[in-house]
Every structure is written in structure tokens, then in C-alpha cells.
Amino acid sequence: MYGLSQDDLALQDTARAFTEELIPYEVEAEMNNGELPEGIVEKQKSRAIQLGLYATNISKELGGRGCSAIQQVLVQEQGGRVTNALGWVLGTPPLWFAEVATEDQLERWLRPTVRGEISECYAITEEFAGTDVAALEATARRDGDDYVLNGVKWHVTSYNEASYVFFQAVLTNGPNAGEHGLFIVDIPTPGLRVVRTPAYSHTFSHHHPIVAFEDVRVPASHLVGNEGDGMTFAYEWFRFERLMIAARCLGAADRLVEEMTAFAQSRIIDGLPLIKRQLVQGMLADSVTELFATRSMVYETARSIDAGDDRKVLHARCSMIKLYSSEMANRVADRAVQVFGGRGYMRENVAERFYRELRVERIWEGASEVQRVIVADQLDKRGLRALV
Ligand SMILES: Cc1cc2nc3c(=O)[nH]c(=O)nc-3n(C[C@H](O)[C@H](O)[C@H](O)COP(=O)(O)OP(=O)(O)OC[C@H]3O[C@@H](n4cnc5c(N)ncnc54)[C@H](O)[C@@H]3O)c2cc1C
């Protein structure tokens, strides 16, 4: 099915077998604030690297696996089947960085990241600047051979795990004053301070703290790309991340349909298995149909990336699949909770965990409303035939 090659199928099998090993740890993570006993995640990460499931998005020259887009999707889809972010050990280092990094930056940060020795996080969002990145208030002031960084960033995912953070700020002096710059800051660096670590709906070991940058001084060699770039060179990355979110949501929905079907087959009510009740059949049928539609869309989009289709059209398609897949997975999770009944409301149940965890997929990397705006704008500019 889907015309996958032998290599694609072998990679899919490897990823599937690997994530099956992660699933038994979910409840333990859920009951322990997302944490597993010391050394387990490190072992899982080493195994992901050894199996060729890590850095699938990075070229072989940089030490990655150099997989096609469809292969990357196949791996991330399997990662999405696991709750509590245990699938995040299938790391995808920042591909966009490879395109603008200096040789020194490649050696110090990107190559060790691709080897799985260190990892990154992003400090872009602020209290009053999320969707609207143009409203950022964080500043970067050039001072001799250094930049001095100030600002307070929200939702800095994985800050507690990362070795360096990408920080976006408005330049306050020099020829590009008023424009944005992106900087690498090692963790720790004097002036970095966790303001607080709020609790979120999901139970992950990766936290999303609010982080203050107070007169943080970095050498000019920590500027990524040029002054004025900000994250503008990261459009490629947005496309990539949206495709990967779509793939992971697909995996989540796949797991949910599998689990709720098994439950509906075994649960007897009034002498009949639940799967024979037509109202429950409706929920299962809608879920599996939407799963099939989403998989077709996501795989087709990955193929059009591999085929080198027009970038603007791909941008719109990645928005479509991020929108559709994340909303589909949320609908499936809602139905799964319903099919499981009271069990579906227990934290030890996969449906309950996904019901909370999948909600953010409709918000981060561009909320659903923003994806709709992108799709409608592209429809207006390029016409229906170009998009679908
Ligand atoms: C768990 C989590 C992890 C995150 N990790 C990171 C991270 O690592 N680094 C980082 O920098 N940021 C991170 N974020 C921030 C995330 O990218 C933002 O939350 C997201 O971009 C939305 O910004 P906002 O929360 O400020 O919402 P706002 O921009 O205030 O938008 C609120 C709502 O308004 C609606 N809306 C916004 N714009 C439009 C529009 N044009 N048309 C119609 N409706 C609109 C949408 O429904 C949106 O959800 C994370 C967020 C969460 C929840």
C-alpha cells in the first residue's frame, strides 16, 4: 500500500518495533511527572541512534541519516504512537541551521547535536508575542565584539534538557536597528535565569519554563546568519515541523483507533460486544476513515517534497496537513475517551493521556486559525488547481 519501497518498509518496521519497546514505560512516566528512572531515556536514545532512527532529516555529510521526506514521516509517525513524549528520543536536529551555520557553529553545536551528544531549544515566544513574532520586545545590543541580550521568553520547550538555546530579539543599535537577530546562547551562561516552570496539560519530562535573559553577553560569532534574518530563513523549518507534527498526530490516531477497536471488541454490554452497537460503530468508522484520509494526505505531501514540487505550494500543503491531522487526532482522542467510558478518564489509559497531549498540536507551530489563513491566502494567490 502507498507504494512504499522495501527500504521504506524496513525503516517503518524498525521504527515500529522500537516504539513498541517505549509503550510499556508510558504509565510509569505519567505517574512520575514524566520522568523515568535514571539512565532509561539515555539508553532509549542510544538505541534510536544505533537503529538509524535519529537525525533522519540531516544529510549524511553532517552525520545524519539523509532520509527522504517519506521515510522521515514513517519514523515520526511511529514516534507519535507513544504518549508522554517518550517518542522524542527520535530526535530531528535543526536542519535549517545547517544551511546558515558558520564552520565554527557547525563544529560547536550542530554536529554534536546530530551525534546526539547535545540538544537545542528555542526561545522565541514572549508574553505579548506568540503568533505575532513582529511584536517581540526582547533586545540585542551590539557592544564591541559581543552582543548583550535581554528579554523574557515563554514556553521554552526542553530548556531543562538542552545545552543551548536559540534566542530571537530586536536589534537596538547598528545599521540593522529595529530588525530581528537570532543568537545561540549556551546553557548555562551568566544572566540566564528560569523565572518559573509552569505546569501544562501533559505530563512530560521536557519542561516549558519562562526564562529571563538579563544582560546575557555572547560573542558576535553566536549570531546565526545575518543581522535582520531572525527566523526568516526558517520557512523550510516551518514546513518540516508542520509535516512532522502531522505525522506524529497520524501515529497517535493510529494507536487510538487500534486500542479503542480492541476494547470495543472485548467489552460485552448486555450480551453484545460494544463493537456491534451502531452508535459505537459510528465513532470507530469515522475515526478509521479520517485516519485513512490523513495518511493519504500526509504521505502524498511527503512524496511531493521528495519530488521537488514548488515550495510555495508545499508550504500551503504542509499547513493543510498540520491543520487537518492535528484536528483529526483530537477528534479521534475525544471519541476514544467516549468508547472507553470511565476507563477513558483514567490517567493510566492511553486515550486519556492523548486527549490532553494532542490539544497543543492545534496551537504550536502556528495555531489552526493561522494555518487556515495561510491556506486561504495560497488558494487566493495560486488557485485551487495548484494546491490540490
Ligand atoms: C506546550 C507549548 C510549547 C511551546 N514551545 C515553544 C518553544 O519551544 N519555543 C517558543 O518560542 N514557543 C513555544 N511555544 C509557543 C507557541 O509557539 C505559541 O503558543 C503559539 O505560537 C501561539 O502563540 P500564543 O500562545 O501567544 O497565542 P496568541 O498569538 O495570543 O494567539 C491566541 C489564539 O488566537 C488565535 N489567533 C492568533 N492569530 C490569529 C489570526 N491571525 N487569525 C485568527 N486567529 C488567530 C488562535 O486561536 C490562537 O491560538 C510553545 C507553546 C506551548 C503551549
The ligand as a Gaussian input file, in Angstrom:
#p B3LYP/6-31G(d) Opt

LIG

0 1
 C        3.474000      23.383000      25.238000
 C        3.994000      24.529000      24.431000
 C        5.299000      24.513000      23.992000
 C        5.818000      25.577000      23.266000
 N        7.151000      25.589000      22.919000
 C        7.703000      26.713000      22.424000
 C        9.126000      26.826000      22.242000
 O        9.867000      25.859000      22.471000
 N        9.636000      27.997000      21.830000
 C        8.852000      29.064000      21.551000
 O        9.387000      30.108000      21.187000
 N        7.499000      28.989000      21.669000
 C        6.921000      27.857000      22.114000
 N        5.555000      27.767000      22.294000
 C        4.745000      28.907000      21.952000
 C        3.812000      28.625000      20.777000
 O        4.508000      28.615000      19.579000
 C        2.729000      29.717000      20.860000
 O        1.891000      29.383000      21.964000
 C        1.934000      29.844000      19.587000
 O        2.734000      30.377000      18.567000
 C        0.737000      30.770000      19.791000
 O        1.127000      31.961000      20.379000
 P        0.355000      32.482000      21.687000
 O        0.289000      31.368000      22.668000
 O        0.986000      33.744000      22.140000
 O       -1.112000      32.758000      21.210000
 P       -1.654000      34.110000      20.528000
 O       -0.706000      34.578000      19.488000
 O       -2.032000      35.043000      21.633000
 O       -2.947000      33.564000      19.825000
 C       -4.056000      33.104000      20.632000
 C       -5.072000      32.483000      19.708000
 O       -5.552000      33.483000      18.832000
 C       -5.905000      32.912000      17.585000
 N       -5.212000      33.644000      16.533000
 C       -3.938000      34.101000      16.530000
 N       -3.644000      34.685000      15.374000
 C       -4.766000      34.638000      14.616000
 C       -5.107000      35.082000      13.314000
 N       -4.211000      35.699000      12.528000
 N       -6.364000      34.839000      12.874000
 C       -7.265000      34.216000      13.648000
 N       -6.988000      33.766000      14.889000
 C       -5.770000      33.968000      15.362000
 C       -5.509000      31.438000      17.652000
 O       -6.649000      30.673000      18.006000
 C       -4.527000      31.387000      18.768000
 O       -4.463000      30.124000      19.388000
 C        5.000000      26.688000      22.962000
 C        3.669000      26.684000      23.387000
 C        3.166000      25.628000      24.109000
 C        1.734000      25.662000      24.588000

